[in-house]
C-alpha cells in the first residue's frame, strides 16, 4: 500500500528525536532495556548529528575531551549494546548484553544535546530533561 502525500506528515528531525526519546524514557521506566536502548540510541544519534551540523559541540565530544580520550573510542564504549542490536550483520550469532546502564547514558547524552540545540521548550522537552536529571538522584 502506497501512501499519498496528503496521508503523510512532515516532521523535523528534532521532532523525530524528541518522540524517540520520550518513548525511550517510557521503555526505561518499564524496564524494557532493549527498546529503551534502540530508541535512545537513535535519538542520541540524530541530536548529535544536528549539533554537529549547526557547529555546536556535542556531549560525547565534551565527555571524551574531559576524559582525555578520542571521541570514537568513548562513543564505541557507550553504544556497545546499541551497535550490537543495530548491526546484526556483524557477528550475527553473537548475543548482545543488555542492561539499564546503556540506555541511561544514551538518554542523558541525548537530553544534553537536545538542550544545546536551543529548541523552543515544550512539555515533551521538559519531560525529557527532567527524566534525565532524575538519574543524579538515584
C-alpha positions, 0 to 999 in steps of 0.5 A: 500500500502506497501512501499519498502525500496528503496521508503523510506528515512532515516532521523535523528531525528534532521532532523525530528525536524528541518522540524517540526519546520520550518513548525511550524514557517510557521503555526505561521506566518499564524496564524494557532495556532493549527498546529503551536502548534502540530508541535512545540510541537513535535519538542520541544519534540524530541530536548529535548529528544536528549539533554537529551540523549547526557547529555546536559541540556535542556531549560525547565530544565534551565527555571524551575531551574531559576524559582525555580520550578520542571521541570514537573510542568513548562513543564505541564504549557507550553504544556497545549494546546499541551497535550490537542490536543495530548491526546484526550483520556483524557477528550475527550469532553473537548475543548482545548484553543488555542492561539499564546502564546503556540506555541511561547514558544514551538518554542523558547524552541525548537530553544534553544535546537536545538542550544545546540545540536551543529548541523552543521548550515544550512539555515533551522537552521538559519531560525529557530533561527532567527524566534525565536529571532524575538519574543524579538522584538515584 
